[in-house]
Amino acid sequence: MKLVNIGFGNMVNASRIVAVVVPDSQPIKRIVQESKEKGNLIDASHGRRTRAVIITDSDHVILTYLQAETVANRLNEENSDGGLGDE
């Protein structure tokens, strides 16, 4: 299992991530609101401005203060590290 740091020591299982998107568009705002109503929203932004929304295959939506590009780069680093972290 590979974990991706999404800020403040919070980690997400890299294999469960479906998409990393910016929260500016209306459809993404709707997805965030619907997941909040269903109880599937995880706010890992610690009160800061949300800059990226992570959508998982379990229908959980995770908010983070990191930019989507930063999360994607960390995800790519995890995928290209030669198998470290697989235990």
OpenMM code with the backbone's topology and positions (N, CA, C; nanometers):
from openmm import Vec3, app, unit

residues = "MET LYS LEU VAL ASN ILE GLY PHE GLY ASN MET VAL ASN ALA SER ARG ILE VAL ALA VAL VAL VAL PRO ASP SER GLN PRO ILE LYS ARG ILE VAL GLN GLU SER LYS GLU LYS GLY ASN LEU ILE ASP ALA SER HIS GLY ARG ARG THR ARG ALA VAL ILE ILE THR ASP SER ASP HIS VAL ILE LEU THR TYR LEU GLN ALA GLU THR VAL ALA ASN ARG LEU ASN GLU GLU ASN SER ASP GLY GLY LEU GLY ASP GLU".split()
positions = [
    Vec3(0.0852, -0.1170, 0.0000),
    Vec3(0.0000, 0.0000, 0.0000),
    Vec3(0.0902, 0.1238, 0.0000),
    Vec3(0.0657, 0.2125, -0.0959),
    Vec3(0.1414, 0.3368, -0.1040),
    Vec3(0.0539, 0.4510, -0.0562),
    Vec3(0.1116, 0.5368, 0.0260),
    Vec3(0.0394, 0.6512, 0.0804),
    Vec3(0.0954, 0.7802, 0.0221),
    Vec3(0.0062, 0.8746, -0.0039),
    Vec3(0.0448, 1.0052, -0.0556),
    Vec3(0.0155, 1.1086, 0.0515),
    Vec3(0.1143, 1.1917, 0.0823),
    Vec3(0.0984, 1.2989, 0.1803),
    Vec3(0.0156, 1.4104, 0.1176),
    Vec3(-0.0958, 1.4474, 0.1830),
    Vec3(-0.1806, 1.5549, 0.1310),
    Vec3(-0.1769, 1.6771, 0.2231),
    Vec3(-0.0750, 1.6850, 0.3053),
    Vec3(-0.0550, 1.8009, 0.3910),
    Vec3(-0.0894, 1.7761, 0.5356),
    Vec3(-0.0197, 1.8449, 0.6242),
    Vec3(-0.0389, 1.8352, 0.7692),
    Vec3(-0.0262, 1.6921, 0.8202),
    Vec3(0.0541, 1.6098, 0.7545),
    Vec3(0.0744, 1.4722, 0.7967),
    Vec3(-0.0383, 1.3786, 0.7596),
    Vec3(-0.1352, 1.4245, 0.6836),
    Vec3(-0.2455, 1.3396, 0.6396),
    Vec3(-0.2041, 1.2616, 0.5160),
    Vec3(-0.2455, 1.1370, 0.5109),
    Vec3(-0.2081, 1.0479, 0.4010),
    Vec3(-0.3324, 0.9851, 0.3377),
    Vec3(-0.3210, 0.9569, 0.2088),
    Vec3(-0.4284, 0.8916, 0.1342),
    Vec3(-0.3675, 0.7728, 0.0608),
    Vec3(-0.4398, 0.6629, 0.0572),
    Vec3(-0.3964, 0.5448, -0.0158),
    Vec3(-0.3947, 0.5771, -0.1648),
    Vec3(-0.2772, 0.5727, -0.2258),
    Vec3(-0.2602, 0.6131, -0.3657),
    Vec3(-0.3408, 0.5264, -0.4613),
    Vec3(-0.3573, 0.4004, -0.4303),
    Vec3(-0.4286, 0.3108, -0.5222),
    Vec3(-0.5794, 0.3341, -0.5221),
    Vec3(-0.6314, 0.4082, -0.4268),
    Vec3(-0.7750, 0.4353, -0.4192),
    Vec3(-0.8143, 0.5667, -0.4860),
    Vec3(-0.7166, 0.6489, -0.5255),
    Vec3(-0.7453, 0.7790, -0.5850),
    Vec3(-0.7904, 0.7623, -0.7294),
    Vec3(-0.9055, 0.8217, -0.7610),
    Vec3(-0.9589, 0.8196, -0.8963),
    Vec3(-0.9237, 0.9489, -0.9683),
    Vec3(-0.9381, 1.0638, -0.8986),
    Vec3(-0.9124, 1.1930, -0.9618),
    Vec3(-0.8656, 1.2948, -0.8588),
    Vec3(-0.7858, 1.3900, -0.9074),
    Vec3(-0.7453, 1.5066, -0.8288),
    Vec3(-0.7849, 1.6274, -0.9132),
    Vec3(-0.8782, 1.7064, -0.8627),
    Vec3(-0.9339, 1.8170, -0.9408),
    Vec3(-0.9316, 1.9464, -0.8607),
    Vec3(-0.9420, 2.0589, -0.9324),
    Vec3(-0.9525, 2.1884, -0.8663),
    Vec3(-1.0992, 2.2137, -0.8321),
    Vec3(-1.1251, 2.2801, -0.7195),
    Vec3(-1.2631, 2.2946, -0.6708),
    Vec3(-1.3397, 2.4130, -0.7295),
    Vec3(-1.2899, 2.4752, -0.8357),
    Vec3(-1.3484, 2.5990, -0.8852),
    Vec3(-1.4757, 2.5809, -0.9670),
    Vec3(-1.4912, 2.4681, -1.0353),
    Vec3(-1.6065, 2.4521, -1.1238),
    Vec3(-1.7319, 2.4136, -1.0463),
    Vec3(-1.8442, 2.4485, -1.1024),
    Vec3(-1.9733, 2.4205, -1.0379),
    Vec3(-1.9996, 2.2704, -1.0202),
    Vec3(-1.9668, 2.1846, -1.1190),
    Vec3(-1.9880, 2.0399, -1.0976),
    Vec3(-1.9078, 1.9839, -0.9795),
    Vec3(-1.7859, 2.0315, -0.9616),
    Vec3(-1.7047, 1.9840, -0.8482),
    Vec3(-1.7621, 2.0357, -0.7176),
    Vec3(-1.8091, 2.1592, -0.7162),
    Vec3(-1.8730, 2.2125, -0.5964),
    Vec3(-1.9960, 2.1299, -0.5601),
    Vec3(-2.0689, 2.0845, -0.6618),
    Vec3(-2.1858, 1.9989, -0.6370),
    Vec3(-2.1447, 1.8645, -0.5791),
    Vec3(-2.0375, 1.8070, -0.6333),
    Vec3(-1.9874, 1.6792, -0.5820),
    Vec3(-1.9478, 1.6928, -0.4355),
    Vec3(-1.8800, 1.8021, -0.4018),
    Vec3(-1.8386, 1.8259, -0.2628),
    Vec3(-1.9607, 1.8392, -0.1733),
    Vec3(-2.0608, 1.9162, -0.2164),
    Vec3(-2.1813, 1.9367, -0.1359),
    Vec3(-2.2582, 1.8056, -0.1155),
    Vec3(-2.2705, 1.7266, -0.2223),
    Vec3(-2.3425, 1.5996, -0.2118),
    Vec3(-2.2701, 1.5021, -0.1189),
    Vec3(-2.1378, 1.4994, -0.1258),
    Vec3(-2.0639, 1.4089, -0.0378),
    Vec3(-2.0719, 1.4554, 0.1071),
    Vec3(-2.0805, 1.5866, 0.1275),
    Vec3(-2.0975, 1.6399, 0.2631),
    Vec3(-2.2316, 1.5953, 0.3203),
    Vec3(-2.3356, 1.6015, 0.2374),
    Vec3(-2.4690, 1.5598, 0.2818),
    Vec3(-2.4747, 1.4097, 0.3094),
    Vec3(-2.4003, 1.3295, 0.2315),
    Vec3(-2.3987, 1.1840, 0.2514),
    Vec3(-2.3053, 1.1410, 0.3632),
    Vec3(-2.2188, 1.2315, 0.4074),
    Vec3(-2.1239, 1.1976, 0.5131),
    Vec3(-1.9963, 1.1349, 0.4609),
    Vec3(-1.9667, 1.1532, 0.3332),
    Vec3(-1.8469, 1.0963, 0.2716),
    Vec3(-1.7376, 1.1990, 0.2477),
    Vec3(-1.7491, 1.3172, 0.3084),
    Vec3(-1.6513, 1.4234, 0.2880),
    Vec3(-1.5475, 1.4201, 0.3991),
    Vec3(-1.4211, 1.4271, 0.3600),
    Vec3(-1.3111, 1.4346, 0.4548),
    Vec3(-1.2402, 1.5666, 0.4298),
    Vec3(-1.2423, 1.6555, 0.5286),
    Vec3(-1.1808, 1.7869, 0.5139),
    Vec3(-1.0429, 1.7843, 0.5786),
    Vec3(-0.9404, 1.7736, 0.4942),
    Vec3(-0.8030, 1.7711, 0.5431),
    Vec3(-0.7346, 1.9048, 0.5177),
    Vec3(-0.8135, 2.0101, 0.4998),
    Vec3(-0.7566, 2.1418, 0.4709),
    Vec3(-0.7220, 2.2193, 0.5974),
    Vec3(-0.7666, 2.1721, 0.7116),
    Vec3(-0.7389, 2.2352, 0.8411),
    Vec3(-0.7775, 2.3823, 0.8427),
    Vec3(-0.8911, 2.4138, 0.7848),
    Vec3(-0.9425, 2.5494, 0.7874),
    Vec3(-0.8842, 2.6416, 0.6825),
    Vec3(-0.7938, 2.5922, 0.6032),
    Vec3(-0.7364, 2.6754, 0.4969),
    Vec3(-0.8213, 2.6644, 0.3710),
    Vec3(-0.7905, 2.7484, 0.2748),
    Vec3(-0.8632, 2.7485, 0.1485),
    Vec3(-0.8395, 2.6162, 0.0756),
    Vec3(-0.9465, 2.5533, 0.0281),
    Vec3(-0.9366, 2.4276, -0.0454),
    Vec3(-0.8846, 2.4558, -0.1855),
    Vec3(-0.7746, 2.3907, -0.2199),
    Vec3(-0.7151, 2.4105, -0.3520),
    Vec3(-0.7223, 2.2863, -0.4385),
    Vec3(-0.7517, 2.1708, -0.3771),
    Vec3(-0.7653, 2.0475, -0.4546),
    Vec3(-0.8688, 1.9583, -0.3893),
    Vec3(-0.9388, 1.8843, -0.4731),
    Vec3(-1.0380, 1.7875, -0.4279),
    Vec3(-0.9937, 1.6515, -0.4801),
    Vec3(-0.9818, 1.5559, -0.3891),
    Vec3(-0.9413, 1.4199, -0.4249),
    Vec3(-1.0652, 1.3314, -0.4195),
    Vec3(-1.0913, 1.2619, -0.5277),
    Vec3(-1.2064, 1.1715, -0.5349),
    Vec3(-1.1533, 1.0295, -0.5355),
    Vec3(-1.2093, 0.9451, -0.4492),
    Vec3(-1.1625, 0.8075, -0.4370),
    Vec3(-1.2630, 0.7098, -0.4964),
    Vec3(-1.2192, 0.5861, -0.5138),
    Vec3(-1.3069, 0.4837, -0.5704),
    Vec3(-1.4137, 0.4366, -0.4720),
    Vec3(-1.4039, 0.4776, -0.3466),
    Vec3(-1.5044, 0.4423, -0.2464),
    Vec3(-1.6058, 0.5549, -0.2272),
    Vec3(-1.6110, 0.6493, -0.3216),
    Vec3(-1.7012, 0.7647, -0.3201),
    Vec3(-1.6717, 0.8630, -0.2074),
    Vec3(-1.5551, 0.8553, -0.1484),
    Vec3(-1.5145, 0.9560, -0.0514),
    Vec3(-1.4523, 1.0728, -0.1263),
    Vec3(-1.4757, 1.1919, -0.0754),
    Vec3(-1.4199, 1.3134, -0.1333),
    Vec3(-1.3344, 1.3784, -0.0258),
    Vec3(-1.2096, 1.4087, -0.0611),
    Vec3(-1.1137, 1.4623, 0.0341),
    Vec3(-1.0723, 1.6012, -0.0106),
    Vec3(-1.0803, 1.6969, 0.0818),
    Vec3(-1.0396, 1.8338, 0.0533),
    Vec3(-0.9007, 1.8573, 0.1106),
    Vec3(-0.8148, 1.9244, 0.0352),
    Vec3(-0.6813, 1.9566, 0.0824),
    Vec3(-0.6437, 2.0978, 0.0402),
    Vec3(-0.5541, 2.1587, 0.1160),
    Vec3(-0.5094, 2.2939, 0.0859),
    Vec3(-0.3995, 2.2945, -0.0196),
    Vec3(-0.3430, 2.1780, -0.0499),
    Vec3(-0.2385, 2.1706, -0.1523),
    Vec3(-0.2996, 2.1893, -0.2902),
    Vec3(-0.2211, 2.2418, -0.3823),
    Vec3(-0.2687, 2.2561, -0.5192),
    Vec3(-0.2785, 2.1190, -0.5843),
    Vec3(-0.3704, 2.1059, -0.6788),
    Vec3(-0.3919, 1.9779, -0.7465),
    Vec3(-0.2638, 1.9294, -0.8132),
    Vec3(-0.1871, 2.0204, -0.8690),
    Vec3(-0.0617, 1.9836, -0.9344),
    Vec3(0.0385, 1.9251, -0.8349),
    Vec3(0.0421, 1.9806, -0.7146),
    Vec3(0.1320, 1.9305, -0.6110),
    Vec3(0.0930, 1.7889, -0.5705),
    Vec3(-0.0360, 1.7655, -0.5514),
    Vec3(-0.0832, 1.6312, -0.5159),
    Vec3(-0.0509, 1.5340, -0.6281),
    Vec3(-0.0729, 1.5753, -0.7529),
    Vec3(-0.0443, 1.4882, -0.8674),
    Vec3(0.1042, 1.4559, -0.8756),
    Vec3(0.1895, 1.5555, -0.8504),
    Vec3(0.3338, 1.5302, -0.8517),
    Vec3(0.3738, 1.4320, -0.7432),
    Vec3(0.3168, 1.4473, -0.6250),
    Vec3(0.3473, 1.3531, -0.5160),
    Vec3(0.2967, 1.2133, -0.5495),
    Vec3(0.1832, 1.2066, -0.6145),
    Vec3(0.1281, 1.0776, -0.6561),
    Vec3(0.2192, 1.0128, -0.7599),
    Vec3(0.2685, 1.0910, -0.8552),
    Vec3(0.3599, 1.0387, -0.9570),
    Vec3(0.4924, 0.9965, -0.8964),
    Vec3(0.5407, 1.0710, -0.7962),
    Vec3(0.6640, 1.0324, -0.7270),
    Vec3(0.6462, 0.8988, -0.6583),
    Vec3(0.5303, 0.8770, -0.5967),
    Vec3(0.5020, 0.7508, -0.5297),
    Vec3(0.4985, 0.6355, -0.6297),
    Vec3(0.4461, 0.6612, -0.7497),
    Vec3(0.4356, 0.5555, -0.8503),
    Vec3(0.5693, 0.5230, -0.9149),
    Vec3(0.6631, 0.6162, -0.9145),
    Vec3(0.7902, 0.5948, -0.9833),
    Vec3(0.9081, 0.5676, -0.8891),
    Vec3(0.8796, 0.5405, -0.7622),
    Vec3(0.9906, 0.5227, -0.6676),
    Vec3(1.0450, 0.3807, -0.6640),
    Vec3(1.0062, 0.2986, -0.7591),
    Vec3(1.0646, 0.1657, -0.7691),
    Vec3(1.0084, 0.0643, -0.6711),
    Vec3(0.8886, 0.0848, -0.6244),
    Vec3(0.8249, -0.0137, -0.5377),
    Vec3(0.8465, 0.0078, -0.3903),
    Vec3(0.9080, 0.1170, -0.3516),
    Vec3(0.9238, 0.1418, -0.2089),
    Vec3(0.7891, 0.1590, -0.1443),
    Vec3(0.7726, 0.1067, -0.0295),
    Vec3(0.6469, 0.1205, 0.0417),
    Vec3(0.5543, 0.0014, 0.0252),
    Vec3(0.5864, -0.0885, -0.0662),
    Vec3(0.5050, -0.2099, -0.0812),
    Vec3(0.5518, -0.3112, 0.0207),
    Vec3(0.4719, -0.3366, 0.1184),
    Vec3(0.5090, -0.4338, 0.2215),
    Vec3(0.3932, -0.5240, 0.2494),
] * unit.nanometer
topology = app.Topology()
chain = topology.addChain("A")
for resn in residues:
    res = topology.addResidue(resn, chain)
    for name in ("N", "CA", "C"):
        topology.addAtom(name, app.Element.getBySymbol(name[0]), res)
